[in-house]
Amino acid sequence: MALSELSERERRVLECVVRSYVETAEPAGSRTISRRFGLGVSPATIRNTMSDLEEKGFLFHPHTSAGRIPTDKAYRTYVDSLMRLEPLPPAERDRLAEDIGTGSSAIETILRRAAQSLGVLTQELGLALGPRLDQTVLLRLELVRLTTEKLILVLTLRGGTVRTIFVEMRGEIADEAIAEVQRVLNERLAGLSLAEIRVTLGARLRDAAPTAPGLGGAGELLNIFVQEGEQLFDVGTVADEETVVLGQPSVLADQPEFATGESMKRLLALTETRSQLATVLRSRAAQPGVSITIGGEHGTALLGGLTLVTAEYTAGSLTGVIGVIGPTRMPYEKVIALVTHTSSLVTDLLA
């Protein structure tokens, strides 16, 4: 609807102001726009047009500067209607493929490499949200003795994810009994999703108590899994902030938006307290294509003045998001192309 408010000349001037400010971080004046973009009209005409755009909420004056800066409304109009996306250059495609595709194939590792590489190439803060694990299939489990009365349950999930859970025992249990319980659990649970295991664990273990000599205590250990299985296998609902992967915040430090101590404090708060960011990212996990939220559109002061660009990736039936966050003064065409390609690359690697 914002674009319908504008004449053709206003659209062209607005596009030029956005491009100029993104490239220089300096308020754009009419003479600068006339000189750089050759619109075929005088600086006076451009100045009047910029004044009209300011009245309509697309531009504003920073203190006493003669130039103007785009508002969130201007960036939204630019992203939705004015920018022209171009294919990602082959060199950057190759760089992403090498950075992300080399090394371990575990989901967390791939997402960490992707967030780091995106941050370097965009000069924004790369980020990713790991998938919820409820529907992830258990490949195998292992019981490792920690003390006489404590075990570690190691879950290896499809996609390379590993989770560890402490299991408290009621008294000492022989190593042979622990090995037998591990065998029974793998036999009856491997190949099921974590959600299926939590719902059906009691029924699957009801008749599983070993009776062979030397396996004393195995029945008691299996009974612990029957009684506490819903909690033990509840790794798919881990707090979202624990699944947020961030690149290096230092890539943003040189940007003028973070030149003041207050803005740096907000950036550090964003990286240290991830729950709000995780909530925002989780809401995008089922949205196909690229999602772009600008400034005040986030609905939280923590993300004010920032733009979040994300795209969905998939790992079988699981979904997550990958993208970047940075100032609203962002090279949107480049960032969108990089985020889109990275999400496709991550999906391919996880397949």
KETORVO-160445 format. One record per residue (C-alpha): residue in three letters; residue number from 1; x negated, y, z. Coordinates in Angstrom, 2 decimals. Example, Ala and Ser with C-alpha at 12.3 -4.5 7.8 and 13.67 -1.06 7.14 Angstrom:
REM residues 2
@firo ALA&nunu 1&px -12.30&py -4.50&pz 7.80
@firo SER&nunu 2&px -13.67&py -1.06&pz 7.14
REM end
This chain:
REM residues 351
@firo MET&nunu 1&px 0.00&py 0.00&pz 0.00
@firo ALA&nunu 2&px -2.91&py 2.36&pz 0.72
@firo LEU&nunu 3&px -4.02&py 2.27&pz -2.90
@firo SER&nunu 4&px -0.59&py 3.41&pz -4.08
@firo GLU&nunu 5&px -1.14&py 6.65&pz -2.13
@firo LEU&nunu 6&px -4.06&py 7.59&pz -4.34
@firo SER&nunu 7&px -4.39&py 9.11&pz -7.77
@firo GLU&nunu 8&px -6.91&py 7.69&pz -10.22
@firo ARG&nunu 9&px -9.37&py 10.47&pz -9.39
@firo GLU&nunu 10&px -8.96&py 9.89&pz -5.65
@firo ARG&nunu 11&px -9.66&py 6.19&pz -6.13
@firo ARG&nunu 12&px -12.85&py 6.89&pz -8.04
@firo VAL&nunu 13&px -14.08&py 9.45&pz -5.52
@firo LEU&nunu 14&px -13.23&py 7.16&pz -2.61
@firo GLU&nunu 15&px -15.16&py 4.29&pz -4.21
@firo CYS&nunu 16&px -18.18&py 6.54&pz -4.69
@firo VAL&nunu 17&px -18.09&py 7.84&pz -1.11
@firo VAL&nunu 18&px -17.97&py 4.30&pz 0.26
@firo ARG&nunu 19&px -20.82&py 3.13&pz -1.95
@firo SER&nunu 20&px -22.92&py 6.18&pz -1.11
@firo TYR&nunu 21&px -22.43&py 5.84&pz 2.64
@firo VAL&nunu 22&px -23.09&py 2.09&pz 2.63
@firo GLU&nunu 23&px -26.35&py 2.60&pz 0.76
@firo THR&nunu 24&px -27.67&py 5.66&pz 2.62
@firo ALA&nunu 25&px -25.92&py 5.76&pz 6.02
@firo GLU&nunu 26&px -25.62&py 9.52&pz 5.40
@firo PRO&nunu 27&px -22.30&py 11.43&pz 5.14
@firo ALA&nunu 28&px -21.52&py 11.96&pz 1.47
@firo GLY&nunu 29&px -21.14&py 15.51&pz 0.17
@firo SER&nunu 30&px -19.50&py 16.58&pz -3.08
@firo ARG&nunu 31&px -22.79&py 17.53&pz -4.74
@firo THR&nunu 32&px -24.31&py 14.16&pz -3.85
@firo ILE&nunu 33&px -21.33&py 12.33&pz -5.34
@firo SER&nunu 34&px -21.40&py 14.48&pz -8.49
@firo ARG&nunu 35&px -25.14&py 13.99&pz -8.96
@firo ARG&nunu 36&px -25.27&py 10.25&pz -8.25
@firo PHE&nunu 37&px -22.14&py 8.96&pz -9.92
@firo GLY&nunu 38&px -21.42&py 11.31&pz -12.83
@firo LEU&nunu 39&px -17.65&py 11.42&pz -12.50
@firo GLY&nunu 40&px -17.30&py 14.07&pz -15.19
@firo VAL&nunu 41&px -15.82&py 16.70&pz -12.87
@firo SER&nunu 42&px -17.37&py 19.59&pz -10.95
@firo PRO&nunu 43&px -18.58&py 19.37&pz -7.34
@firo ALA&nunu 44&px -15.75&py 21.77&pz -6.43
@firo THR&nunu 45&px -13.16&py 19.34&pz -7.83
@firo ILE&nunu 46&px -14.78&py 16.46&pz -5.96
@firo ARG&nunu 47&px -14.82&py 18.53&pz -2.77
@firo ASN&nunu 48&px -11.08&py 19.22&pz -3.11
@firo THR&nunu 49&px -10.41&py 15.56&pz -3.79
@firo MET&nunu 50&px -12.41&py 14.56&pz -0.71
@firo SER&nunu 51&px -10.39&py 17.03&pz 1.34
@firo ASP&nunu 52&px -7.18&py 15.37&pz 0.09
@firo LEU&nunu 53&px -8.59&py 11.95&pz 1.00
@firo GLU&nunu 54&px -9.38&py 13.23&pz 4.48
@firo GLU&nunu 55&px -5.81&py 14.43&pz 4.95
@firo LYS&nunu 56&px -4.59&py 10.96&pz 3.94
@firo GLY&nunu 57&px -6.81&py 9.25&pz 6.51
@firo PHE&nunu 58&px -9.44&py 7.75&pz 4.19
@firo LEU&nunu 59&px -12.36&py 10.03&pz 5.12
@firo PHE&nunu 60&px -13.44&py 12.07&pz 8.11
@firo HIS&nunu 61&px -15.99&py 14.73&pz 9.05
@firo PRO&nunu 62&px -18.69&py 13.66&pz 11.49
@firo HIS&nunu 63&px -19.11&py 16.72&pz 13.80
@firo THR&nunu 64&px -20.15&py 19.72&pz 11.67
@firo SER&nunu 65&px -21.59&py 17.88&pz 8.67
@firo ALA&nunu 66&px -20.48&py 19.01&pz 5.24
@firo GLY&nunu 67&px -20.34&py 15.38&pz 4.13
@firo ARG&nunu 68&px -17.69&py 12.80&pz 4.87
@firo ILE&nunu 69&px -17.64&py 9.22&pz 6.12
@firo PRO&nunu 70&px -15.18&py 6.43&pz 5.19
@firo THR&nunu 71&px -12.61&py 5.36&pz 7.78
@firo ASP&nunu 72&px -11.52&py 1.78&pz 8.46
@firo LYS&nunu 73&px -8.62&py 2.50&pz 6.10
@firo ALA&nunu 74&px -11.08&py 3.45&pz 3.36
@firo TYR&nunu 75&px -13.10&py 0.27&pz 3.79
@firo ARG&nunu 76&px -9.93&py -1.82&pz 3.75
@firo THR&nunu 77&px -8.79&py -0.19&pz 0.51
@firo TYR&nunu 78&px -12.25&py -0.61&pz -1.00
@firo VAL&nunu 79&px -12.41&py -4.31&pz -0.08
@firo ASP&nunu 80&px -8.87&py -5.09&pz -1.21
@firo SER&nunu 81&px -8.70&py -3.07&pz -4.41
@firo LEU&nunu 82&px -11.82&py -1.20&pz -5.49
@firo MET&nunu 83&px -14.95&py -3.32&pz -5.15
@firo ARG&nunu 84&px -16.16&py -5.61&pz -7.93
@firo LEU&nunu 85&px -17.59&py -8.94&pz -6.83
@firo GLU&nunu 86&px -20.54&py -10.38&pz -8.74
@firo PRO&nunu 87&px -22.01&py -13.91&pz -8.75
@firo LEU&nunu 88&px -24.73&py -14.62&pz -6.24
@firo PRO&nunu 89&px -28.19&py -14.35&pz -7.84
@firo PRO&nunu 90&px -29.92&py -17.73&pz -8.41
@firo ALA&nunu 91&px -32.82&py -16.77&pz -6.12
@firo GLU&nunu 92&px -30.48&py -16.30&pz -3.16
@firo ARG&nunu 93&px -28.62&py -19.53&pz -3.97
@firo ASP&nunu 94&px -31.94&py -21.38&pz -3.94
@firo ARG&nunu 95&px -32.99&py -19.69&pz -0.70
@firo LEU&nunu 96&px -29.78&py -20.72&pz 1.05
@firo ALA&nunu 97&px -29.98&py -24.28&pz -0.24
@firo GLU&nunu 98&px -33.55&py -24.63&pz 1.01
@firo ASP&nunu 99&px -32.93&py -22.97&pz 4.38
@firo ILE&nunu 100&px -29.74&py -24.86&pz 5.22
@firo GLY&nunu 101&px -30.34&py -28.20&pz 3.52
@firo THR&nunu 102&px -33.76&py -28.97&pz 5.00
@firo GLY&nunu 103&px -33.89&py -30.89&pz 8.25
@firo SER&nunu 104&px -31.39&py -32.65&pz 10.49
@firo SER&nunu 105&px -27.87&py -33.30&pz 9.18
@firo ALA&nunu 106&px -26.18&py -32.86&pz 12.57
@firo ILE&nunu 107&px -23.32&py -30.36&pz 12.45
@firo GLU&nunu 108&px -24.74&py -28.05&pz 15.14
@firo THR&nunu 109&px -28.14&py -27.95&pz 13.45
@firo ILE&nunu 110&px -26.69&py -27.18&pz 10.01
@firo LEU&nunu 111&px -24.55&py -24.38&pz 11.46
@firo ARG&nunu 112&px -27.53&py -22.91&pz 13.31
@firo ARG&nunu 113&px -29.62&py -22.88&pz 10.14
@firo ALA&nunu 114&px -26.73&py -21.39&pz 8.16
@firo ALA&nunu 115&px -26.16&py -18.58&pz 10.68
@firo GLN&nunu 116&px -29.86&py -17.75&pz 10.75
@firo SER&nunu 117&px -30.20&py -17.72&pz 6.96
@firo LEU&nunu 118&px -27.06&py -15.62&pz 6.47
@firo GLY&nunu 119&px -28.34&py -13.10&pz 9.00
@firo VAL&nunu 120&px -31.66&py -12.73&pz 7.21
@firo LEU&nunu 121&px -30.16&py -12.40&pz 3.73
@firo THR&nunu 122&px -27.38&py -9.97&pz 4.72
@firo GLN&nunu 123&px -29.23&py -8.13&pz 7.50
@firo GLU&nunu 124&px -26.12&py -8.65&pz 9.62
@firo LEU&nunu 125&px -25.58&py -10.98&pz 12.58
@firo GLY&nunu 126&px -24.93&py -14.47&pz 11.21
@firo LEU&nunu 127&px -22.47&py -16.62&pz 13.13
@firo ALA&nunu 128&px -20.58&py -19.89&pz 12.96
@firo LEU&nunu 129&px -17.91&py -21.70&pz 14.91
@firo GLY&nunu 130&px -18.21&py -25.44&pz 15.35
@firo PRO&nunu 131&px -15.15&py -27.59&pz 14.65
@firo ARG&nunu 132&px -12.86&py -28.80&pz 17.40
@firo LEU&nunu 133&px -13.71&py -32.44&pz 18.00
@firo ASP&nunu 134&px -10.34&py -33.96&pz 18.89
@firo GLN&nunu 135&px -10.04&py -35.64&pz 15.50
@firo THR&nunu 136&px -13.70&py -36.66&pz 15.25
@firo VAL&nunu 137&px -14.30&py -40.40&pz 15.01
@firo LEU&nunu 138&px -16.45&py -42.17&pz 17.59
@firo LEU&nunu 139&px -19.24&py -44.11&pz 15.89
@firo ARG&nunu 140&px -20.77&py -45.65&pz 19.00
@firo LEU&nunu 141&px -21.34&py -45.02&pz 22.68
@firo GLU&nunu 142&px -24.11&py -45.85&pz 25.11
@firo LEU&nunu 143&px -24.20&py -46.12&pz 28.90
@firo VAL&nunu 144&px -27.50&py -45.03&pz 30.43
@firo ARG&nunu 145&px -28.23&py -45.47&pz 34.14
@firo LEU&nunu 146&px -29.26&py -42.20&pz 35.80
@firo THR&nunu 147&px -29.16&py -43.25&pz 39.47
@firo THR&nunu 148&px -27.75&py -46.22&pz 41.37
@firo GLU&nunu 149&px -24.32&py -44.55&pz 41.35
@firo LYS&nunu 150&px -24.36&py -42.36&pz 38.26
@firo LEU&nunu 151&px -24.37&py -43.11&pz 34.52
@firo ILE&nunu 152&px -24.62&py -40.95&pz 31.43
@firo LEU&nunu 153&px -22.08&py -41.72&pz 28.72
@firo VAL&nunu 154&px -23.58&py -40.80&pz 25.33
@firo LEU&nunu 155&px -21.03&py -40.40&pz 22.52
@firo THR&nunu 156&px -22.26&py -40.36&pz 18.92
@firo LEU&nunu 157&px -19.58&py -38.89&pz 16.66
@firo ARG&nunu 158&px -19.12&py -38.87&pz 12.93
@firo GLY&nunu 159&px -21.01&py -35.95&pz 11.40
@firo GLY&nunu 160&px -24.02&py -36.34&pz 13.69
@firo THR&nunu 161&px -22.54&py -34.67&pz 16.78
@firo VAL&nunu 162&px -23.66&py -36.11&pz 20.12
@firo ARG&nunu 163&px -21.97&py -35.46&pz 23.47
@firo THR&nunu 164&px -23.09&py -36.59&pz 26.94
@firo ILE&nunu 165&px -20.84&py -37.02&pz 29.98
@firo PHE&nunu 166&px -21.67&py -38.00&pz 33.55
@firo VAL&nunu 167&px -19.85&py -41.03&pz 34.97
@firo GLU&nunu 168&px -19.75&py -41.50&pz 38.75
@firo MET&nunu 169&px -19.74&py -45.15&pz 39.88
@firo ARG&nunu 170&px -18.38&py -46.51&pz 43.17
@firo GLY&nunu 171&px -21.38&py -48.41&pz 44.41
@firo GLU&nunu 172&px -24.27&py -50.08&pz 42.60
@firo ILE&nunu 173&px -23.54&py -52.10&pz 39.45
@firo ALA&nunu 174&px -25.95&py -54.55&pz 37.83
@firo ASP&nunu 175&px -27.63&py -53.65&pz 34.54
@firo GLU&nunu 176&px -26.05&py -56.73&pz 32.92
@firo ALA&nunu 177&px -22.58&py -55.50&pz 33.90
@firo ILE&nunu 178&px -23.28&py -52.04&pz 32.47
@firo ALA&nunu 179&px -24.46&py -53.61&pz 29.20
@firo GLU&nunu 180&px -21.30&py -55.73&pz 29.03
@firo VAL&nunu 181&px -19.05&py -52.71&pz 29.60
@firo GLN&nunu 182&px -20.93&py -50.85&pz 26.86
@firo ARG&nunu 183&px -20.33&py -53.79&pz 24.50
@firo VAL&nunu 184&px -16.62&py -53.92&pz 25.32
@firo LEU&nunu 185&px -16.14&py -50.16&pz 24.92
@firo ASN&nunu 186&px -17.88&py -50.13&pz 21.53
@firo GLU&nunu 187&px -15.90&py -53.15&pz 20.37
@firo ARG&nunu 188&px -12.55&py -51.60&pz 21.26
@firo LEU&nunu 189&px -13.12&py -47.86&pz 20.74
@firo ALA&nunu 190&px -15.59&py -47.38&pz 17.87
@firo GLY&nunu 191&px -13.83&py -46.12&pz 14.74
@firo LEU&nunu 192&px -11.12&py -44.26&pz 16.66
@firo SER&nunu 193&px -10.78&py -40.51&pz 17.02
@firo LEU&nunu 194&px -11.30&py -38.96&pz 20.44
@firo ALA&nunu 195&px -7.62&py -38.01&pz 20.54
@firo GLU&nunu 196&px -6.61&py -41.65&pz 19.88
@firo ILE&nunu 197&px -9.00&py -42.90&pz 22.55
@firo ARG&nunu 198&px -7.59&py -40.58&pz 25.20
@firo VAL&nunu 199&px -4.00&py -41.63&pz 24.47
@firo THR&nunu 200&px -4.53&py -45.40&pz 24.15
@firo LEU&nunu 201&px -7.57&py -46.14&pz 26.33
@firo GLY&nunu 202&px -5.62&py -47.82&pz 29.13
@firo ALA&nunu 203&px -3.81&py -50.18&pz 26.79
@firo ARG&nunu 204&px -7.01&py -51.07&pz 24.91
@firo LEU&nunu 205&px -8.90&py -51.97&pz 28.10
@firo ARG&nunu 206&px -6.06&py -53.62&pz 30.01
@firo ASP&nunu 207&px -7.24&py -57.22&pz 29.42
@firo ALA&nunu 208&px -10.94&py -56.48&pz 29.01
@firo ALA&nunu 209&px -12.35&py -57.27&pz 32.49
@firo PRO&nunu 210&px -15.25&py -59.77&pz 32.07
@firo THR&nunu 211&px -15.15&py -62.93&pz 34.21
@firo ALA&nunu 212&px -18.57&py -64.43&pz 33.44
@firo PRO&nunu 213&px -21.01&py -64.97&pz 36.35
@firo GLY&nunu 214&px -23.51&py -62.16&pz 36.92
@firo LEU&nunu 215&px -21.19&py -59.46&pz 35.63
@firo GLY&nunu 216&px -19.88&py -58.41&pz 38.99
@firo GLY&nunu 217&px -18.89&py -54.76&pz 39.00
@firo ALA&nunu 218&px -18.06&py -54.66&pz 35.29
@firo GLY&nunu 219&px -14.37&py -54.75&pz 36.05
@firo GLU&nunu 220&px -14.73&py -51.85&pz 38.47
@firo LEU&nunu 221&px -16.62&py -49.82&pz 35.89
@firo LEU&nunu 222&px -14.02&py -50.53&pz 33.22
@firo ASN&nunu 223&px -11.35&py -49.47&pz 35.73
@firo ILE&nunu 224&px -13.13&py -46.10&pz 36.05
@firo PHE&nunu 225&px -12.75&py -45.63&pz 32.30
@firo VAL&nunu 226&px -9.07&py -46.58&pz 32.47
@firo GLN&nunu 227&px -8.41&py -44.11&pz 35.29
@firo GLU&nunu 228&px -10.63&py -41.24&pz 34.11
@firo GLY&nunu 229&px -10.73&py -41.83&pz 30.36
@firo GLU&nunu 230&px -8.63&py -38.81&pz 29.51
@firo GLN&nunu 231&px -11.19&py -36.54&pz 31.15
@firo LEU&nunu 232&px -14.26&py -38.51&pz 30.04
@firo PHE&nunu 233&px -13.30&py -38.36&pz 26.37
@firo ASP&nunu 234&px -11.98&py -34.80&pz 26.49
@firo VAL&nunu 235&px -14.98&py -33.33&pz 24.67
@firo GLY&nunu 236&px -12.84&py -32.04&pz 21.81
@firo THR&nunu 237&px -11.40&py -29.25&pz 23.93
@firo VAL&nunu 238&px -14.73&py -27.86&pz 25.12
@firo ALA&nunu 239&px -14.56&py -24.10&pz 25.72
@firo ASP&nunu 240&px -14.66&py -22.35&pz 22.36
@firo GLU&nunu 241&px -17.44&py -19.99&pz 23.37
@firo GLU&nunu 242&px -19.72&py -23.01&pz 23.72
@firo THR&nunu 243&px -19.21&py -23.81&pz 20.04
@firo VAL&nunu 244&px -20.14&py -20.31&pz 18.79
@firo VAL&nunu 245&px -23.52&py -20.29&pz 17.03
@firo LEU&nunu 246&px -25.25&py -16.94&pz 16.53
@firo GLY&nunu 247&px -28.22&py -15.89&pz 14.44
@firo GLN&nunu 248&px -30.76&py -13.33&pz 15.61
@firo PRO&nunu 249&px -29.16&py -10.07&pz 16.87
@firo SER&nunu 250&px -32.48&py -8.33&pz 16.21
@firo VAL&nunu 251&px -31.64&py -8.03&pz 12.49
@firo LEU&nunu 252&px -29.09&py -5.36&pz 13.46
@firo ALA&nunu 253&px -31.44&py -3.35&pz 15.66
@firo ASP&nunu 254&px -32.80&py -1.24&pz 12.78
@firo GLN&nunu 255&px -29.36&py -0.17&pz 11.58
@firo PRO&nunu 256&px -28.46&py 3.41&pz 12.56
@firo GLU&nunu 257&px -25.18&py 2.30&pz 14.10
@firo PHE&nunu 258&px -27.19&py 0.63&pz 16.86
@firo ALA&nunu 259&px -29.62&py 3.48&pz 17.46
@firo THR&nunu 260&px -28.00&py 4.49&pz 20.76
@firo GLY&nunu 261&px -28.22&py 2.66&pz 24.04
@firo GLU&nunu 262&px -24.43&py 2.39&pz 24.29
@firo SER&nunu 263&px -24.05&py 0.68&pz 20.93
@firo MET&nunu 264&px -26.85&py -1.76&pz 21.77
@firo LYS&nunu 265&px -25.13&py -2.59&pz 25.07
@firo ARG&nunu 266&px -21.95&py -3.43&pz 23.15
@firo LEU&nunu 267&px -23.92&py -5.65&pz 20.79
@firo LEU&nunu 268&px -25.56&py -7.48&pz 23.70
@firo ALA&nunu 269&px -22.18&py -7.91&pz 25.39
@firo LEU&nunu 270&px -20.87&py -9.47&pz 22.19
@firo THR&nunu 271&px -23.70&py -12.00&pz 22.05
@firo GLU&nunu 272&px -23.74&py -12.83&pz 25.76
@firo THR&nunu 273&px -20.00&py -13.11&pz 26.39
@firo ARG&nunu 274&px -18.67&py -15.09&pz 23.46
@firo SER&nunu 275&px -15.14&py -15.99&pz 24.57
@firo GLN&nunu 276&px -13.40&py -13.10&pz 22.75
@firo LEU&nunu 277&px -15.48&py -13.68&pz 19.64
@firo ALA&nunu 278&px -14.66&py -17.38&pz 19.79
@firo THR&nunu 279&px -10.93&py -16.61&pz 20.02
@firo VAL&nunu 280&px -11.13&py -14.38&pz 16.94
@firo LEU&nunu 281&px -13.10&py -16.99&pz 15.01
@firo ARG&nunu 282&px -10.82&py -19.86&pz 16.02
@firo SER&nunu 283&px -7.81&py -18.01&pz 14.59
@firo ARG&nunu 284&px -9.53&py -18.12&pz 11.18
@firo ALA&nunu 285&px -10.40&py -21.82&pz 11.21
@firo ALA&nunu 286&px -7.39&py -22.83&pz 9.13
@firo GLN&nunu 287&px -7.43&py -19.90&pz 6.71
@firo PRO&nunu 288&px -8.69&py -20.78&pz 3.22
@firo GLY&nunu 289&px -10.98&py -18.37&pz 1.39
@firo VAL&nunu 290&px -12.73&py -15.32&pz 2.79
@firo SER&nunu 291&px -11.31&py -13.45&pz 5.77
@firo ILE&nunu 292&px -12.38&py -9.84&pz 6.43
@firo THR&nunu 293&px -11.45&py -7.86&pz 9.53
@firo ILE&nunu 294&px -12.56&py -4.24&pz 9.80
@firo GLY&nunu 295&px -12.96&py -2.04&pz 12.89
@firo GLY&nunu 296&px -9.68&py -1.44&pz 14.65
@firo GLU&nunu 297&px -8.04&py -4.42&pz 12.92
@firo HIS&nunu 298&px -9.67&py -6.74&pz 15.48
@firo GLY&nunu 299&px -7.41&py -5.50&pz 18.25
@firo THR&nunu 300&px -10.24&py -5.52&pz 20.83
@firo ALA&nunu 301&px -12.59&py -2.72&pz 21.84
@firo LEU&nunu 302&px -15.49&py -5.18&pz 21.94
@firo LEU&nunu 303&px -15.37&py -5.43&pz 18.14
@firo GLY&nunu 304&px -14.54&py -1.79&pz 17.45
@firo GLY&nunu 305&px -16.73&py -0.28&pz 14.73
@firo LEU&nunu 306&px -17.65&py -3.74&pz 13.43
@firo THR&nunu 307&px -16.65&py -5.82&pz 10.43
@firo LEU&nunu 308&px -16.30&py -9.60&pz 10.57
@firo VAL&nunu 309&px -16.55&py -11.55&pz 7.30
@firo THR&nunu 310&px -15.96&py -15.31&pz 7.51
@firo ALA&nunu 311&px -15.06&py -18.27&pz 5.32
@firo GLU&nunu 312&px -13.80&py -21.72&pz 6.25
@firo TYR&nunu 313&px -15.94&py -24.84&pz 5.93
@firo THR&nunu 314&px -14.73&py -28.40&pz 6.29
@firo ALA&nunu 315&px -16.25&py -31.60&pz 7.64
@firo GLY&nunu 316&px -13.84&py -34.35&pz 6.73
@firo SER&nunu 317&px -10.62&py -33.53&pz 8.54
@firo LEU&nunu 318&px -12.35&py -30.93&pz 10.73
@firo THR&nunu 319&px -12.61&py -27.22&pz 10.01
@firo GLY&nunu 320&px -14.73&py -24.35&pz 11.27
@firo VAL&nunu 321&px -15.86&py -20.93&pz 10.08
@firo ILE&nunu 322&px -19.17&py -19.40&pz 9.00
@firo GLY&nunu 323&px -19.89&py -15.73&pz 8.39
@firo VAL&nunu 324&px -21.45&py -12.51&pz 9.62
@firo ILE&nunu 325&px -20.61&py -9.58&pz 11.85
@firo GLY&nunu 326&px -22.04&py -6.09&pz 11.48
@firo PRO&nunu 327&px -21.17&py -2.40&pz 11.22
@firo THR&nunu 328&px -18.21&py -1.40&pz 9.08
@firo ARG&nunu 329&px -20.82&py 0.26&pz 6.87
@firo MET&nunu 330&px -21.59&py -3.01&pz 5.15
@firo PRO&nunu 331&px -22.55&py -4.01&pz 1.56
@firo TYR&nunu 332&px -19.30&py -5.91&pz 1.17
@firo GLU&nunu 333&px -19.89&py -7.32&pz -2.30
@firo LYS&nunu 334&px -23.21&py -8.92&pz -1.31
@firo VAL&nunu 335&px -21.97&py -10.14&pz 2.07
@firo ILE&nunu 336&px -18.80&py -11.71&pz 0.67
@firo ALA&nunu 337&px -20.73&py -13.52&pz -2.07
@firo LEU&nunu 338&px -23.26&py -14.88&pz 0.45
@firo VAL&nunu 339&px -20.64&py -15.97&pz 2.98
@firo THR&nunu 340&px -18.52&py -17.66&pz 0.30
@firo HIS&nunu 341&px -21.46&py -19.59&pz -1.11
@firo THR&nunu 342&px -22.74&py -20.56&pz 2.34
@firo SER&nunu 343&px -19.37&py -21.98&pz 3.40
@firo SER&nunu 344&px -19.30&py -24.13&pz 0.25
@firo LEU&nunu 345&px -22.88&py -25.25&pz 0.86
@firo VAL&nunu 346&px -22.14&py -26.20&pz 4.47
@firo THR&nunu 347&px -19.05&py -28.15&pz 3.37
@firo ASP&nunu 348&px -21.12&py -30.06&pz 0.80
@firo LEU&nunu 349&px -23.82&py -30.88&pz 3.35
@firo LEU&nunu 350&px -21.29&py -32.11&pz 5.91
@firo ALA&nunu 351&px -19.56&py -34.28&pz 3.32
REM end
